Amino acid sequence: MHTSFPLAAGSGSGYHPEQVDAFLASARSAYEGPGSGATMTAADVRRAAFAVKRGGYAARYVDAAMDRLEEVFFERERRASLRAQGEDAWWDETRALLSEVRGRIQRPRGKRFRRRGLFATGYRRSQVDAFLDRISDMFERRELGLKTAEVRDVVFHPQWRGYDEDQVDALLDAVVELILATR
């Protein structure tokens, strides 16, 4: 039996092979051109999630492939934007995104995002703030030494009345976009 990725070791869990293979087939179809009828963006790749099952594909190999796939789609989108709008417009959009991210990061610790309700959990505020402080330090040094995989793979523990996950995830997506845009 041929598999695209190594399977999880022993009785370990990994990504559901059929879901991964179906997603990659869709990505291939979308990449091969408009005649295929399929469309996909770098953001679609970034947001892809797969169920976990015993004996599935080893997550680290799939994650690495998804990182490369996102970069390929992002670069394709960047080139299309440069052709359509020009380089100045591209950098204007990138600077606007950077301004939005900095605005959020510069808020006081504990108040950077909306907090979840009284009986709801969200991301642990101290962990999110510490990660955003790290990103802020990189902005101040004018270097993005962080890799996209580090941003995608960051895990925050749950906390009652923690930060709203959707807002945090949207900011992390923007940080990934900035990293890709400034390569």
N, C-alpha and C positions, 0 to 999 in steps of 0.2 A: 504494500500500500504506500503510495507516494503522499507525502505531506509537505506543505510549504514551509513549515517551521518545525523545529524540534519540539517534541512533546514534553510536558512537565515531568520532572523526574519522579520516579517511584509512584506513590499514590497521591502525588501533589496535584493541586488544581491549576488549571490554566484557562486561557480563553477558548470559548466554544469554537471549534474548528470550522464548522459550517458557516457561522456568522462572519468569521474573519475572512474566509474564502469568498463569501458572497460580497462582502464590502470591497475587497480588493478587486474582484471582477468588475464591480460597478465603477471603481476608481479607474481601472484600466480602460473601460469603455468610455468614460467621460474624458479621459486624457487623450484618447486616440482621435477625438474630433467631434465636431458638431453633427456630423452625419449619423453618429451613434444614437442620438436622442437623449443621452444621459448628460447631466450636468453635475458638477461637484466643485467646491471651492476649498481653499486651505482651511477655512473655518469649519467646513463640514468634516474634514479629516480630523481637526483638533477636537471636535465634539463627539466623535465616534466613540461608542462604548460597546463592549462585548460582555455577554454573560460568561460566568465562570463555571467550569465543570471539571470533575476529576479526569485527569488524563488529557486535558486540552493542550493547546499550544502554549509553550513557555512564554509567559508574559513579557519578559525582558526582550526577547527577540521580536515579538510583534510590536511592542512599544517602539523599539529602535526603527523598525520598518515604517511605522506610522509617522515618526518624526521626520524621516527622510521624505516620505510621501507628501507631508504637509509642506516641507520646504520646496519641493518640486512644483506643487500647485501654487504656492505663494509667489515663486519666481515667475511663473507663467503669468499670473495675474499682474504682477508688477510690470513686466515687459509690455503687456497689453495696455495698462494704464499709462505708461510712459509714451507709447505710440499714440494713444488717443488724446491725452491731455498735455503731454510734455513733462520734462523733468522738474520744472519749477512748481507745477501743480502737485506733482508727486511729493516733493519735499514740503510744500505747504501743508498737505494733509498729514504728513508724518510729524511735522512740528506741532500741528493742532492736537494730534493724538498724544504727543509727549506732554503738552501743556495740560491736557485733561488728566493724565496719569499723575503728573506732578502735583496738580491741585488736590487730588484725592490723598496722595501720600503725605502731603504737608499738613493735613489736618491733625489735630491732637490725637495722641495714642488713646485708644478706647472709644474714639468718636469718628473713626474714618468711614464707617459704614452704618447703615441702619441696623438696629438690634432687633432680634427676633422677639416675639411676644412673650408674655410671662410664663406660659406653659409650653414653649417651643425651644428646641435646641438649634444652635447655629454653630458656625466655626468658632473655636476658642479665640477670643479677642487677643490675648497676649501672644499667641503663636502667629496669628496673621500680622499683628503689628510688628513683631520681630522680623518676619520675612520682608515686610514692606520697608522697614528700616534698612535692611540689607540692600534692597533695590535702590532706596533713596541715596545711600552712601555711594553706590555705583554711579548714579546720575551726577552727584556732586563731583566725583572724580572724572566725570565725562568719559566713562568707559563702561561698556556693558560686558563684563566678564562672565556674566551668568549665561548658561546655555539654556536653550528652549526646553530641553528635557528636564532640567532642574525646576523650571517653573511649572511644567505640566505635571511633574511627579510629586510636587509638594503635597503633604497631607496635613490637615488640621484636625485635631480632635474635637468632638462635640462638646458644647457647653450650653447650659440653660441661659437663655437670653444672649446667646452669642451673636456674632455678625451674620447678617443675611447672606446665605451661600451664593445666591444668584448675583448679588452685587460684587462679592469677592471674586467669583469666577469670571465675571465680565472684565474686571480690572486685570486679572491674570491673563486673560485672552489678549487684552490690549498690550500688556507687557511682552507677550510672545510676539505679537505683531511688530512691536518696536524693535525687538531683537532681530527679527528676520529682515526688517526694513533697513537696518543700519549695518548690515554685513557688508 
